[in-house]
């Protein structure tokens, strides 16, 4: 669907991720313990969704979309040609 919200636990941190459609773009936001770590940011292919190092440190990871032909992520392509990945801090520094 155009608006999705789900919980994940990464690096022993409980997170709530919300992805929603707005004017042809997908917006990503992230909450930890009910607090916004990353207010809405526009999703682009192969780019970190958390734009600042302090956000990565707080989460212990970062997120990115991998899409076919580097297309802009869009909900109609989720789980077909568009996938959301989490990269842990160790993987980022590896």
C-alpha positions in Angstrom: 0.0 0.0 0.0 1.0 3.6 -0.3 1.4 4.1 3.4 3.3 1.4 5.5 4.4 1.3 9.1 6.3 -1.6 10.7 8.5 -2.4 13.7 11.9 -3.9 13.5 14.7 -4.7 16.0 18.2 -4.0 14.7 21.3 -4.0 16.8 19.1 -4.5 19.9 17.2 -1.3 19.1 13.4 -1.3 18.6 12.4 0.9 15.7 9.2 2.0 14.1 9.5 2.8 10.4 6.9 4.7 8.5 7.0 5.0 4.7 4.4 7.0 2.9 3.6 8.3 -0.6 3.4 12.1 -1.2 3.2 13.7 -4.6 4.9 10.8 -6.4 7.7 10.4 -3.9 8.1 8.1 -0.9 8.9 9.6 2.5 10.7 7.8 5.3 10.6 8.5 9.0 12.0 6.6 11.9 11.1 6.5 15.6 12.9 4.9 18.5 11.0 4.7 21.8 8.3 7.0 20.3 10.9 9.7 19.5 11.6 10.8 16.0 15.2 10.1 15.1 14.6 11.0 11.5 11.7 13.1 10.5 10.4 12.7 7.0 13.1 12.5 4.4 12.6 11.8 0.7 13.6 8.3 -0.5 16.1 8.0 -3.3 17.8 4.8 -4.6 21.2 3.8 -3.3 21.4 6.7 -0.8 21.4 6.6 2.9 18.1 7.6 4.4 19.6 8.8 7.7 21.5 11.8 6.5 23.6 12.4 9.7 26.2 10.3 11.5 24.5 11.0 14.9 21.4 9.3 13.6 23.4 6.3 12.5 25.0 6.1 16.0 21.6 6.4 17.7 20.1 3.6 15.6 23.3 1.5 15.1 22.5 1.3 11.4 21.3 3.2 8.3 18.8 2.3 5.7 18.7 2.5 1.9 16.5 1.4 -1.0 18.0 -0.8 -3.8 15.9 -0.5 -7.0 16.1 -1.7 -10.5 18.0 0.7 -12.8 18.3 3.1 -9.8 14.7 4.1 -10.2 13.2 6.3 -7.5 11.7 4.1 -4.9 7.9 3.8 -5.2 5.4 1.7 -3.2 4.1 -0.1 -6.3 7.5 -1.6 -6.8 8.1 -2.8 -3.2 9.2 -6.4 -3.1 9.4 -6.6 -6.8 12.1 -4.2 -8.1 12.5 -2.1 -4.9 13.8 -3.3 -1.6 14.6 -1.6 1.7 17.8 -2.7 3.4 19.3 -1.9 6.8 23.1 -1.7 7.2 24.5 -2.0 10.7 27.2 0.3 12.0 29.7 -2.5 11.8 28.9 -3.0 8.1 29.1 0.7 7.5 32.5 0.8 9.0 33.7 -2.5 7.5 
